[in-house]
């Protein structure tokens, strides 16, 4: 079995995706592979859920390209989804505040509940004004 060198202490990946719902699955599978290869399999399930919610919002609620960004630094995994809509996301409510019949807001409520921190910032990419919505998971 070939020896692999240890993963660097910090790294970043960006996966540019079309405005296509199938991109969510591509992002989840790519994220799983990246985290496994970097020795972070204990983060995979939660990170997949968070990335799915962020990328779904970017793909389903905006017109134009999107991007999944994964960044690991100082023991923290940052998962972000960029989209070409510069408008800020609606602030997430707590899961307990959502009714059983609520059809919107559940995704960002999950991000709020399952991550250590979430935020958004304006960010231009590929000549498009837009925003990055991101969250963090502590790897410890």
Buried (B, 14 or more C-beta within 10 A) or exposed (E): EEEEEEEEEEEEEEBEBEBEEEBBEBBBEBBBEBBEEBEBEEBBEBBBBBBBBBBBBBBEBBEBBBBBBBBBEEEBBBBBBBBBBEEEBEEBBEBEEBEEEEEEBBBBBBBBEBBEEBEBEEBEBEEBEBBBBBBBBEBE
